[in-house]
Amino acid sequence: MQTGRIDAPYSAPMSNDPRTTRGRFLTIATIGLGGSIAGVIAVPAAGYLLAPAGAETTFTPVPLGPVTRFTGSRGFPPTAAPYVEDPANPTTSSGLAYVMHTGRSGRDWLAPDAMFVVWSNRCMHVGCPVAATSAGFSCPCHGGQYDTAGRRIAGPPIRPLDRFAWELRPGSGGDVLWITQRWSVEIADGQVRYYPVRAPGQPIDLPGPSLVSDLAYPAVTYRQPPPPA
């Protein structure tokens, strides 16, 4: 008498090949890493896009010190001048300006014989502080290099260092150097052109109508008057 046999459901044999397990692990890990990177990028971007326009502020003029502090030498390296833009919030509004005495005597910051050129120390890659050298400026974070005009000459920065408008105001012991506005700049053929402040990593302008550039990369730091011609 033949006994009936009930066949078990088919089950694919398990592989003992370690390469299969390793391959699946790497695939899952890669997907997870990609998702994490996307999240890191998307969250700040969404926050930036949703940030209210009212978060912008007006640049407050700041004294850097007596003029005599900056006229003792000329050229490079420039003199470092720390400042606090908002005395009520010193930890979040402190900055550093670099003041170069040109050796000239002009009191108009836009004049060809202007007495000073004043740069921001914020690198135009991701905003790290740059250091002044005898040959220009150097960023220790990612190797950005700038010449003595603040133009990018090497590394990842997208544009020249920002500059400050300045003026001389009377003080108790003589004239005092004040910075009065911050501008992003482009330099071509030795000519400096001024633009509303952009964040590090943002291009100043895009091809086509200016509206495209303003929408894609709005000025995010200050409400400003029209740029100087």
C-alpha positions in Angstrom: 0.0 0.0 0.0 1.4 3.3 -1.0 1.1 6.0 1.5 0.1 9.4 0.2 2.7 12.2 0.4 1.9 15.9 1.1 4.6 18.1 -0.4 5.7 21.1 1.6 5.4 24.5 0.0 8.4 25.4 -2.1 10.9 27.5 -0.4 13.9 29.0 -2.1 17.2 27.8 -0.7 19.0 30.3 1.5 22.3 31.4 0.3 25.3 31.2 2.5 27.3 33.3 0.1 28.6 36.3 2.3 28.8 38.5 -0.9 25.0 38.4 -1.1 24.5 39.6 2.4 27.2 42.3 2.0 25.7 43.5 -1.2 22.2 43.9 0.3 23.7 45.7 3.3 25.6 48.2 1.1 22.5 48.8 -1.0 20.4 49.6 2.1 23.1 51.7 3.6 23.5 53.7 0.4 19.8 54.4 0.2 19.8 55.4 3.9 22.8 57.7 3.4 21.2 59.3 0.4 18.0 60.0 2.4 20.0 61.5 5.2 21.9 63.8 2.9 18.7 64.9 1.2 17.2 65.6 4.6 20.2 67.7 5.7 20.0 69.7 2.5 16.2 70.0 2.4 15.6 71.2 6.0 17.8 74.3 5.9 16.6 75.0 2.3 13.0 74.8 3.4 13.7 77.0 6.4 15.4 79.6 4.2 12.5 79.6 1.7 9.9 79.9 4.5 11.8 82.6 6.4 9.9 85.8 6.7 11.1 88.8 4.8 10.9 90.7 8.1 14.0 88.8 9.3 16.1 91.2 7.3 17.6 94.1 9.1 19.1 97.5 8.3 22.9 97.7 8.7 23.7 99.8 11.7 26.8 102.1 11.3 29.6 100.9 13.6 32.8 102.7 14.7 36.1 100.8 14.1 38.3 103.2 16.0 40.4 106.3 15.6 41.8 107.0 12.1 45.3 107.1 13.5 45.0 103.4 14.4 44.8 102.5 10.8 47.3 105.0 9.2 50.4 103.7 10.9 51.1 101.4 8.0 49.9 101.1 4.4 49.1 98.2 2.1 49.2 94.6 3.2 48.6 93.0 5.6 45.6 95.2 6.5 44.6 96.0 10.1 42.1 93.7 11.8 39.2 95.7 13.4 36.6 93.7 15.4 33.2 95.3 15.8 29.8 94.6 17.3 26.9 95.6 15.1 24.2 95.3 17.8 25.5 96.0 21.3 22.3 94.3 22.7 23.3 91.0 21.0 27.1 91.0 21.0 27.4 87.2 20.6 25.4 87.1 17.4 26.3 90.4 15.8 30.1 90.5 16.3 32.3 90.7 13.2 35.7 91.5 11.9 36.7 94.0 9.3 40.1 94.4 7.5 41.1 98.0 7.0 43.8 98.8 4.4 45.4 102.2 4.4 46.1 103.1 0.8 48.5 105.9 1.6 46.1 108.4 -0.1 44.1 111.1 1.6 40.6 111.0 0.1 37.7 111.0 2.5 35.1 109.6 0.1 35.2 105.8 0.1 34.3 105.6 -3.6 36.9 108.1 -4.8 40.0 107.0 -6.7 42.2 108.5 -3.9 40.1 106.9 -1.1 42.1 106.7 2.2 40.9 103.2 3.0 39.5 100.0 1.6 37.6 97.9 4.2 36.7 94.2 3.7 34.6 91.7 5.5 36.5 88.7 6.9 33.7 86.3 5.8 34.8 83.8 3.1 32.4 83.7 0.1 32.4 79.9 0.1 30.6 78.9 3.4 31.3 81.9 5.6 34.5 80.9 7.5 36.7 83.7 8.7 39.6 84.5 6.4 43.0 85.5 7.6 45.0 88.5 6.1 48.4 87.8 4.8 51.1 89.9 3.0 49.7 88.5 -0.3 46.0 88.8 0.3 43.5 86.7 2.2 43.5 83.0 3.0 40.6 80.8 4.3 41.7 77.9 6.5 38.5 75.9 6.1 38.6 74.8 2.4 41.6 76.5 0.9 40.0 79.7 -0.5 42.6 82.3 -1.6 42.1 86.0 -2.4 44.4 88.6 -3.8 45.0 92.1 -2.3 41.9 93.4 -4.0 39.8 90.6 -2.4 39.4 88.7 -5.7 39.2 85.0 -5.5 42.3 83.4 -7.0 42.1 79.8 -5.9 39.8 77.4 -4.1 36.0 77.2 -3.9 34.8 80.7 -3.1 32.2 81.9 -5.6 33.1 85.6 -5.7 35.2 88.4 -4.1 35.1 89.3 -0.4 32.3 91.7 0.6 33.3 95.3 1.2 32.1 98.0 3.6 31.2 101.6 2.8 32.9 103.8 5.3 33.1 107.4 6.4 35.2 109.6 8.8 33.3 111.2 11.7 34.6 113.6 14.3 35.6 112.2 17.6 36.9 113.5 20.9 40.5 112.8 19.9 40.2 113.3 16.2 38.4 111.5 13.3 37.0 108.1 13.8 36.6 105.5 11.1 33.0 104.1 10.8 31.6 101.4 8.5 28.2 102.4 7.3 27.0 99.8 4.9 27.9 96.3 3.6 28.0 95.4 -0.1 28.7 92.3 -2.1 31.0 93.0 -5.1 32.2 91.9 -8.4 35.5 93.1 -9.9 36.2 93.2 -13.6 39.0 95.1 -15.4 40.0 96.8 -12.2 36.5 98.2 -11.6 34.5 97.3 -8.5 30.8 97.0 -8.8 28.5 96.9 -5.7 25.4 94.8 -5.2 23.0 94.0 -2.4 24.5 91.6 0.1 24.3 87.9 -0.8 25.0 85.0 1.5 28.3 83.0 1.1 28.0 80.6 -1.8 25.4 82.6 -3.6 26.1 84.2 -7.0 25.5 87.9 -7.3 23.7 87.7 -10.6 22.3 85.1 -13.0 21.9 85.5 -16.8 18.7 87.0 -17.9 16.3 89.5 -16.2 17.4 90.7 -12.8 14.0 89.4 -11.5 15.2 85.9 -12.0 18.3 86.5 -9.9 16.4 88.3 -7.2 13.9 85.4 -6.9 16.5 82.7 -7.0 19.0 84.4 -4.7 17.3 87.2 -2.7 19.5 89.5 -0.6 19.2 87.8 2.8 21.1 90.0 5.1 20.1 93.7 4.9 17.5 96.0 3.5 19.7 98.4 1.6 19.6 101.6 -0.5 20.4 101.3 -4.2 24.0 100.3 -4.9 26.5 103.0 -5.7 27.1 103.4 -9.5 
